[in-house]
């Protein structure tokens, strides 16, 4: 006998609410080098590779309330744009760290290959969507 399981959209909303809504999300630019850090490494470890200076500042945003997206069949917190602008002599990075403030582990790690070298006045935007899917 075959079984079919359907997860409640209300349960997806409950999980997203506990995980994201009302939390502060942070996005940091990092130069990993030969550290070997992965998405399983701690946020504390990752932040030791965060770049600094020349206009860089870590992105921070208080997350709002999401909604169920019936087209994609998932609960989504509204996307946000993390914008970084270089000044002075610019900066270089190869990873983007996304994490909920206070979390031990990252939400996600984005790899730029090859690395990104930004010059003064140049801006880079990352559009990020947090979702809970069954």
Helices and strands as residue ranges (DSSP letters): H 9-19, E 24-30, H 43-47, E 59-62, E 67-69, E 74-85, E 91-100, E 108-118, E 123-133
